[in-house]
Amino acid sequence: EEDGKDEETDADMVEKLEACLLQALKTRIKDRDLPLAGNTLYAQHMRPCRRAGWNVDVKVAPFKKLSAFLSHAEEQGWLALKKSSADPIVTRIFRDHPDLIQ
């Protein structure tokens, strides 16, 4: 298809979401901001970290939901989530993770 929409793969969207999250974790969120609601992280920190021309939408990524993406980030070792919450809550950022060291 030539409309440009179908050219972006799930892997591309995952890569962009991860890049935005890592940028936000490295440059925008301080430990004193924690705990931080996942929706706040996404809207106020990840989305502003998009590069020019990037469309970033967790709903069109393979995760479909923010909670699934943040669980993926937790599996990567980037952050810790509060388990019993409907809206995921980031409780810790692992700043010594190689992906987070600037």
Secondary structure as the mmCIF struct_conf table of DSSP 4:
data_model
#
loop_
_struct_conf.conf_type_id
_struct_conf.id
_struct_conf.beg_label_comp_id
_struct_conf.beg_label_asym_id
_struct_conf.beg_label_seq_id
_struct_conf.end_label_comp_id
_struct_conf.end_label_asym_id
_struct_conf.end_label_seq_id
BEND BEND1 ASP A 3 LYS A 5
TURN_TY1_P TURN_TY1_P1 ASP A 6 GLU A 7
BEND BEND2 GLU A 8 GLU A 8
HELX_RH_AL_P HELX_RH_AL_P1 ASP A 10 THR A 27
TURN_TY1_P TURN_TY1_P2 ARG A 28 ARG A 28
HELX_RH_3T_P HELX_RH_3T_P1 ASP A 31 ASP A 33
BEND BEND3 PRO A 35 PRO A 35
STRN STRN1 LEU A 36 ALA A 37
HELX_RH_AL_P HELX_RH_AL_P2 GLY A 38 THR A 40
HELX_RH_PI_P HELX_RH_PI_P1 LEU A 41 MET A 46
HELX_RH_3T_P HELX_RH_3T_P2 ARG A 47 CYS A 49
HELX_LH_PP_P HELX_LH_PP_P1 ARG A 50 ARG A 51
TURN_TY1_P TURN_TY1_P3 ALA A 52 GLY A 53
TURN_TY1_P TURN_TY1_P4 VAL A 58 VAL A 60
BEND BEND4 ALA A 61 ALA A 61
TURN_TY1_P TURN_TY1_P5 PRO A 62 PHE A 63
BEND BEND5 LYS A 65 LYS A 65
HELX_RH_AL_P HELX_RH_AL_P3 LEU A 66 GLN A 76
TURN_TY1_P TURN_TY1_P6 GLY A 77 GLY A 77
BEND BEND6 TRP A 78 TRP A 78
STRN STRN2 LEU A 79 LYS A 82
TURN_TY1_P TURN_TY1_P7 LYS A 83 SER A 84
BEND BEND7 ALA A 86 ASP A 87
STRN STRN3 ILE A 89 ILE A 93
TURN_TY1_P TURN_TY1_P8 ARG A 95 ASP A 96
BEND BEND8 HIS A 97 HIS A 97
HELX_RH_3T_P HELX_RH_3T_P3 PRO A 98 LEU A 100
#
